[in-house]
Amino acid sequence: MKKIRLIMLASAILLFAACTKDGSDPVIPKNSWTLNSTQHLVVGSSRASVSGSTDATIIYKDGSNEAVTLGFKALPTANATYELVEAGTSLSDNQCHLSVTNATNNLLFKGNTASVEVIIGENKKIIVTIPEVNVAPVISGTALKFKAALYETN
């Protein structure tokens, strides 16, 4: 009788152990940005060169013609952490600029630097995670809270 219980217990342990999930898929956030408490879903993206400059940009657009633009000295080609700096700063290899265009303003990153995670995904698509930072109108106005998880769609 003890052997049967022992065999049943061992079988139950093996059965439950077989149900564990090793190597589960990572959670990928929505392709979106949040400006204050309003979430914007990305419906398209494009790469561009800045006129009169060697800088490269990625533009992420939502369905209402609002957009996020990230500027790099050169488009990233490997996973890295970039330093987000204010507009007007000359970019080094590991820095980037941020601008947000909404219905009423062109907003730029303002404040201390922030770390932006860049991952190169399938087909060399660039995935970017930006922590909560302040963006403010170019001329004057109230700063807004911005954060994003963005990846190229095209």
Salt bridges, closest charged atoms under 4 A:
ASP62 OD2 - HIS40 ND1 2.74
GLU66 OE1 - HIS40 ND1 3.66
ASP93 OD1 - LYS73 NZ 3.49
GLU152 OE2 - ARG47 NE 2.68
